[in-house]
Amino acid sequence: MAKASRSGSSLLFLIAAILFSAFSASLADTDTPFVVAHKKVSLARLKSGIERVSVSIDLYNEGSSTAYDVSLSDDSWSQDKFDLISGSPSNTWETIDAGTSASHSFVLESKSKGIFYGSPAVIKFRVPTKAALQEAYSTPILPIAVLADKPPEKKFEWAKRLVAKCGSLVSVLSLVGVFIYLVATPSRAAKASKKKR
């Protein structure tokens, strides 16, 4: 009976050792960089017929190790529709450490009117444990209306939006203020009775 118990515990120990080695091997594979990129675009109309497009891309290394030889390329801006004003649609970094971020931006000027659909930027980086370059993509942008006809904003339109957005809050705060005023100030009847005494 003791021999069966020893062989059972030996088998259990062997299974636990195999599971532990498999678990530690999987943990070694998770010691890699994990690059997340967010692409943002903003429009600014300078004058009639000209609109500036500001593009910024933020890279975040959410992994547990450093990403090496990081390159960013955003080739979705065709030269027949946009002129490059400042910056470059590509950039490189030697490293992006775990838990840190890097940013890149550039400015374009539109040549034509219309809806533009941009593709995600491509990020390539090297992991020391792997020979092949790793690839990540930024978030895509929503379609942007370049040089779109915008209706003129009416006077006091902003006030209407503010009242619609915060009207109930203002009403509640006003009622609370009036209640506190009424409770804190003595009534006129109380003042009149004090004067008669």
N, C-alpha and C positions, 0 to 999 in steps of 0.2 A: 504494500500500500504506500509506503514511504517512497519507493522507487517511482511509482506512478505519479505521485505528487511532485517529485523532483522533475520528472520529464515534462509534466504539465506546466510547471513554473518556468522551466527552461524554454519551452515552446512559447510561452507567453512573453518571456524576456526577449526571445529572438524576434517575435512579431513586433514588439514595441521598438526594438532597435532598428528594424527595417522601416517602420513608419517614421521614426525620428529622423533617420537619414534621408528619407524622401522629403519630409517636411523641411529639413535644413537645406536641402538642395533647391527646393522651390523658393525658399527665402533668399538664397544667393541669386536666383534669377530676378527677384524683384528689386535688387539693388541697382536700378537703372534710372536714368533721367526720364521724366515724363513731361514733354513740352506742350503747353496749351497756349494758343494764340487767339487774340481778340482783335478784329479789324473794325475800325470805326471811320465813318465818312461824314463830313459836314460841308454844307454849301454856303457860299457867301457871294451875293450878287454885288458886283462893283459898280457897274453902270449897264445901261441897256445893251444887250448883246454879249456881255462878258460875265462869266460866273466862275469863281474859284472853287476848286474841290480840294479840301484838306483831308488827307488820308493819314491815319495813325494806326500802327499795329503794335500791340503790347504782347510780349512773350513772357510766359511764366513757366519756370521749371518746377513742377509740382512733384517731381520724383525724389529719390533719396540719394542720387549721385549727380556729379557734374556732367553737363553736356558739352562736348568739345567740337570745335570747328563748325559752329552754327552759322548757317547761311539762310537768308530770307530773300524770296523773290516773289514780286507781285506783278505779273505780266498781263493783268487783265485790262490795262488802260491802253487802248490802241492809239497810235500816233496820229491816225487820221481824224480822231475825235477829240484828243486832248494834247495840249502842249505842257511839257514839264517846266514848271517855274522855279522850284527850289527842291533840293534834296534829290534822292534817287529811289526808284521803286525796288531796289535791292540793297542789302547790307549784310555784313558778316561780323561775327563776334568770335573771339578766340575761345571763350568759355562762358557758360551761364551756370553758375553754381546752383546746387539744390536749394530750393526755397527762395530764390531771388528772381528778379524780373529784368527785362530789357525792353526798351521802346524804340520805335523808329517811325519817322513821319516824313511826308513829302507833300508838295503842293502842285496841283495841276490847274490848267485853265481850259475851259471848254471851248471847242471850235464850232460845235453844232448843237442844235436843240433836239431834245428827245429823251426817251426813257433809256437808262443805262443799267444793264445787269452785270455786276462784277462777280468774278469767281474768287474763291478763297486764295489767300497767299500760301505759298509752299515753303515750309521750313525743313531744312535738312541738317542733321547733326550726327556726330560720331559718338559711339559708345565704346569705351576701351575693351569691353569683353566681346564685341562683335565686329566682324570685318566689314560688313556692308553698312552703308550710311542708312540711318533711320530717317523716316519722313513723317512730317506732321502737317496739318492744314489749319489755317485760321478759320474763324467763323465767317460765313458768307455775309455779304451786305444785302440789305433790302434794295429793291430797285429804286434808283434815284431819278427824279425828273429834273434834268438839266435844262436850265433856261425856261422853265415852265411858266405859263401865264398865271400870275397870282392875282386874285381879285383884291382891290384896295380895301384895307381894313377901315371899317366905319368908326366914327368918333364914339367914344365911350363903350366900344365893344369889349375892351379889356375890363371895364368896370362890371359889365354884365356877367362876364365869365367869372370874375372874382366873387360876385354875389352868389352866383349859382354854385360855385365851389365851396365857399366859406359862409354862406348865408345862415345856415342853421347854427353854426358855431357862434357867430356874432349874436344871434338871437338869444341863445342860452346864456352867453356871457352878459348880455344886457339885462336879462331878467334877474340873474344872480346879483349884479351890481345894484339894481333898483331895490331888491329885497334887502341887501345889506344896508343900503342907505336908509330905508324905512325903519329897520330894526335899530340902527345905531343912532338915529336922530330922534329926539323926543317929539311927541306930537304937539300941536298948537294948543289943544285943549289942556294938556298937562301944564304948559307954560302959563295959560290964562288962570288956572286954578292956583298956581303958586303966587301970582301977582295979587290976587284977591286976599290972600292970607296976610 
